[in-house]
Amino acid sequence: MNERENVEVVQRHFAAFAQGDLKAALDVFAEAVDFQSPVTRTAPQEISWARSRHSREKIAAFFRELGEKMEIERMETLAFTAQGDRVIVEGEESRYSEIHGPHL
């Protein structure tokens, strides 16, 4: 796929996620994938889900863990940047954590 097609795939993922359709959000990923959210050089201990995932099953586990630990109140994508087969998504969100309280 070219860069434009890669961006469209990631946009479909976010659209499905926003509609609460986790199956459709996961179906856009290839079986072998490099997924990380949030992107960090080293995963902070307090953000246990901040690590690379390399399969649909592990991405599903990411969303389960995130759902157990956070309530997303608002999520907005701002920009999609592609280079080769990599797409970076910039966005804003507000969420609530039972452990850490509100975050903006």
N, C-alpha and C positions, 0 to 999 in steps of 0.2 A: 504494500500500500504506500501511497505517497503521503506527504505531511498533511495535506488538506483532509484526506480520508482518515488519517489517524486522529485528527482533531474531531472530526464528525463522530467517530466511534466513542471518544471520551465524552463528547457532548450528549450522546445518547445515554451513556451511563448515568450522567448527572440528571438528565431529564427523568429517567426511570426511577432513580433513587428519590428524587423530589416527589414523585407520584406514589412512593411507598412500594414500588414493585421491585423487590430485591432480586427476584429471579431474573427479570429482564436486565437489571443493573449488572448482574454477574455474567449473563449470557454474552455480553459484548466482549469479554476478555477471552483471549486465547488460553489454551491449557497451560502453556508456558508463558509466564508474564512476570514483569518486575513492577510491583505495586508497593508504594510506601506513602503513608499519610499519618501524621505530618512528616514532611521530609526533613530529616535531621542527620547530621554526620554521626552522632552517637545518640542512642536512644536513652533519654532520661528515665530513671527508675520510676518516677511518678507518672509517666506516660507509657504504660506497659504495652500499648498497642502500636507504638511508634517504631516499627521495624519493617523490613522488607518482607513481602509475601510473594510467593512464586507459583501459585496455583489458584484456581477458582475456589477450591475448598478452603484454602488458607485465607483468601480474601473474605469469604463468607464468615470465617471465624473472627476476622477483624471486625466486621460489622456486628456480629453477635456480642463481642467483648465491648465494643464502643457503646452499643445499646444498653448493656448492663451497667455501664459506668457513667454514661452521659445522656442527658436529654438535650437534643439539638433544638433550639428554639427558632433559629433563623440561619439559613445558609444561602449565600449568594456567590455565584461564580462571576469573576470580573474579567479574566483574560485567560486565553488558552494559547500557549506558545509551543510550537513544534520545531524540532530539529531532528532530522532523520526519523528514526522509529520511536523517539521519545517525545512525550507531551507533558508539559508542566502546566498545572492549573493554579491560578492565583484566585483567592476568594476571601470572603469575610463570613464569619459565623458568630453566633452567640449560643452559648450552651450552658447547661447547669450540671454540676457534678455533686453527687451526694457527699463526696469526700472533701472536695476543695471549695464548694460553694459556687456562686455565679462567676462566669468569665465572659468577657466581651472581646 
